Amino acid sequence: MTGIFSDTILKLKKELTNRGCPRAETAVVLGSGLGALTDELTEKTVLKYSEIPGFPVSTVPGHAGTLSVGRLGGKTVALFGGRFHIYEGYSAKTAGFPALAAAALGAETLLLTNAAGAVNPQWKPGDIMVFEDHIAFLAPNPLIGAPDFIDMTDAYSRELRQKAFEAAAAVGTELRSGVYFFTTGPSYETPAEVRAAARLGADAVGMSTVPEAILAARLGLKTAAFSCLTNMAAGITGEKLNHKEVTETAARQKAVFIAFMKELISRI
């Protein structure tokens, strides 16, 4: 199943086991400003990425760079407090690394979260979007060099999307559903690029998540992905974009996000 990734996964499994990290049923990657979910874990083991041989290091503000495994929503859950981006100088394969680590932990389900810009003008900052699909044909692919010709038709599980809508309803929040346009960054998209993304069918735009989703599909992990829409994308309002706005909006929405994720995890 894992092919060329087998050695990496086995080595990671050994390193994590040696450091007392338990197996996890579900893994969650926490995007910019969304790390507060780690405070909800009980009976947790926390490791810094820098302490784990073979782990990359996250360098972006709002990404703690820790792996926390504990109990949440009646499940043993691994939370990746920060990810790795192509714009940090990492390869697409390294950007997808959390999927490999999730497999090493024994997880069968991977939930991906990020902060993104809303392209859909009917939406607003603070909304949460579940991925129906993504557009990434202009960006590097983490499977380059394999090569693996994998089907991406159901990369984002329909079953998990349905459970996500049920979870959102249970906690009294609205869940958007849409298409995510992946760019490498680190510069924000130009207004022309945002208009092009909209014409191609995108509802949100961001600089992460897709490499993990592609590797997760390759590894057979059931995957769902969510964007906290922290700002309107470039050119929609005429205002300039900055990372501080991203983290501040995510922080304001943390109570809603935490309630939603806890409910979703309990339903998986």
C-alpha positions in Angstrom: 0.0 0.0 0.0 2.7 2.5 0.9 5.3 1.5 -1.7 8.3 3.9 -1.8 7.1 5.5 1.5 7.3 2.3 3.5 10.8 2.9 4.8 10.0 6.5 5.9 6.8 5.4 7.7 8.6 2.5 9.4 11.4 4.7 10.7 8.9 7.3 11.9 6.9 4.6 13.7 10.0 3.4 15.5 11.1 6.9 16.6 7.6 7.8 17.8 7.2 4.5 19.7 10.6 5.0 21.3 9.4 8.4 22.6 6.3 7.0 24.2 3.9 8.2 21.5 0.7 6.0 21.5 -1.1 4.9 18.4 -3.8 7.2 17.2 -7.2 6.5 15.5 -7.5 10.0 13.9 -4.8 12.6 13.0 -5.5 16.3 12.6 -3.2 18.9 11.1 -3.8 22.3 12.6 -3.3 25.4 10.4 -2.4 29.0 11.2 -3.9 30.2 14.4 -5.9 27.0 15.0 -3.5 25.3 17.5 -5.9 25.9 20.4 -7.4 22.5 19.9 -4.4 20.9 21.6 -5.6 22.4 24.9 -8.6 20.1 24.7 -6.6 16.9 24.8 -6.4 14.8 27.9 -3.9 12.1 28.8 -1.6 13.7 26.3 1.9 13.1 25.1 3.6 16.2 23.6 6.7 16.1 21.4 8.5 18.9 19.6 9.0 18.3 16.0 12.7 19.2 16.5 13.0 16.3 19.0 11.9 13.7 16.5 14.5 12.5 14.0 13.3 12.8 10.5 10.7 15.4 11.3 10.9 18.8 9.4 10.6 22.0 11.5 7.7 24.5 11.1 9.0 28.1 11.0 5.7 30.1 10.4 4.1 32.2 13.1 1.0 30.5 14.4 2.5 27.0 13.9 3.7 25.6 17.3 5.8 22.8 15.8 4.5 20.1 18.2 2.9 16.7 17.9 0.4 16.0 20.7 -1.4 12.7 21.1 -4.2 12.2 23.6 -7.9 11.7 24.2 -10.5 13.9 22.5 -14.1 13.1 21.7 -13.8 9.6 23.0 -10.9 8.9 20.6 -7.1 8.7 20.7 -6.2 11.7 18.4 -2.9 13.0 17.1 -2.7 16.8 16.6 0.0 18.2 14.4 0.5 21.8 15.8 1.8 23.3 12.6 2.7 22.1 9.1 5.4 22.5 6.5 5.0 24.7 3.4 6.6 24.9 0.0 7.1 28.6 0.6 9.4 27.8 3.5 11.7 26.1 1.0 10.4 22.6 1.5 9.7 20.2 -1.3 6.1 19.2 -2.0 6.8 15.8 -0.5 8.0 17.3 2.7 5.0 19.6 2.7 2.9 16.4 2.7 4.9 14.9 5.5 2.0 14.9 8.1 0.2 12.3 6.1 3.3 10.0 6.4 3.5 10.7 10.1 -0.3 10.0 10.5 0.2 6.6 8.8 3.2 5.9 11.1 0.9 6.6 14.1 -1.6 4.0 12.8 -4.3 6.6 12.0 -6.9 5.6 9.4 -8.5 9.1 9.2 -6.8 12.4 8.5 -8.4 15.8 9.1 -6.7 18.8 7.5 -7.3 22.4 8.6 -6.0 25.7 7.3 -6.6 29.4 7.2 -7.6 30.6 3.7 -8.9 33.5 1.8 -12.5 33.5 0.6 -12.9 33.8 -3.2 -16.6 33.3 -3.1 -18.0 36.9 -2.6 -21.1 35.6 -0.8 -19.0 34.3 2.1 -17.3 36.2 4.9 -14.3 36.0 7.2 -14.9 33.6 10.0 -16.8 31.1 7.9 -15.7 27.4 7.8 -15.5 25.6 4.5 -15.3 21.8 4.0 -13.4 20.8 0.8 -15.4 19.3 -1.9 -12.3 19.3 -4.1 -9.2 21.2 -4.9 -7.4 22.8 -7.9 -3.6 22.4 -7.9 -2.5 21.7 -11.4 0.0 24.6 -11.4 1.8 23.5 -8.2 4.4 20.8 -7.5 3.0 17.4 -6.7 4.4 15.4 -3.7 4.4 12.2 -5.8 6.8 13.5 -8.4 9.6 11.0 -8.6 7.6 8.0 -7.7 5.7 8.1 -10.1 2.3 7.2 -8.8 -0.8 7.6 -11.0 -3.4 7.6 -8.3 -7.1 8.4 -8.7 -8.2 11.7 -6.9 -11.9 11.4 -7.5 -12.7 10.9 -3.9 -9.7 12.4 -2.3 -12.0 14.1 0.2 -14.3 11.5 1.7 -18.0 12.0 1.0 -18.7 10.1 4.2 -16.6 12.5 6.3 -18.2 15.5 4.6 -21.6 14.3 5.6 -20.5 13.8 9.2 -19.0 17.3 9.1 -22.3 18.8 8.2 -24.0 16.8 11.0 -21.3 18.0 13.4 -21.7 21.6 12.4 -25.5 21.5 12.8 -25.1 19.9 16.2 -23.0 22.8 17.5 -25.1 25.4 15.8 -22.7 26.7 13.1 -23.0 26.9 9.4 -20.6 24.9 7.2 -19.7 26.1 3.7 -18.8 23.6 1.0 -16.5 24.5 -1.8 -13.4 24.1 -3.9 -9.9 25.1 -2.7 -7.3 26.6 -5.0 -3.8 25.8 -4.0 -0.9 28.2 -4.6 2.7 27.9 -3.3 3.0 31.4 -1.8 4.6 33.1 0.1 3.2 36.1 -1.7 -0.5 36.5 -1.6 -2.4 36.0 -4.8 -2.8 39.0 -7.1 -6.4 40.2 -7.8 -6.1 38.8 -11.3 -5.1 35.4 -10.0 -8.1 35.5 -7.6 -10.4 36.3 -10.5 -8.9 33.4 -12.5 -9.3 31.1 -9.6 -13.0 32.1 -9.3 -13.6 31.5 -13.0 -12.1 28.0 -12.6 -14.6 27.2 -9.9 -12.6 28.0 -6.7 -14.3 29.2 -3.5 -11.2 29.7 -1.4 -7.5 30.1 -1.9 -4.5 29.2 0.2 -0.9 27.9 0.4 -1.2 24.5 2.2 -3.2 21.3 2.7 -3.1 19.9 -0.8 0.3 18.1 -0.5 -1.0 16.3 2.6 -4.2 15.4 0.9 -2.4 13.9 -2.2 -0.1 11.8 0.0 -3.1 10.8 2.2 -4.9 9.5 -1.0 -1.7 7.6 -1.9 -1.6 6.0 1.5 -5.3 5.1 1.7 -6.2 7.5 4.5 -9.8 8.6 4.7 -9.4 12.4 4.5 -11.4 15.6 5.0 -10.2 19.1 4.9 -11.4 22.4 6.3 -10.6 26.1 5.8 -11.2 28.8 8.4 -11.8 31.7 6.0 -9.8 34.5 7.7 -10.1 37.2 5.0 -11.5 38.0 1.6 -9.0 37.2 -1.1 -7.1 39.9 -2.9 -9.1 42.3 -5.0 -12.5 41.5 -3.6 -12.7 44.3 -1.0 -9.7 46.4 -2.2 -8.0 46.0 1.2 -4.4 44.8 1.5 -3.7 41.4 3.0 -1.4 40.5 5.9 -0.6 37.4 8.0 -1.6 39.2 11.2 -5.2 39.4 10.0 -5.1 35.7 9.3 -4.0 34.7 12.8 -6.3 37.2 14.5 -9.4 36.0 12.7 -8.5 32.4 13.4 -8.1 33.2 17.1 -11.5 34.9 17.2 -13.1 31.8 15.8 -11.3 29.3 17.9 -14.3 28.5 20.2 -16.5 27.7 17.2 -13.7 25.8 15.5 -12.9 23.7 18.7 -16.6 22.9 19.3 -17.0 21.8 15.7 -13.8 19.7 15.5 -14.6 18.0 18.9 -18.1 17.1 17.6 -16.8 15.8 14.3 -14.1 13.7 15.9 -16.7 12.1 18.2 -18.7 11.1 15.2 -15.8 9.4 13.2 
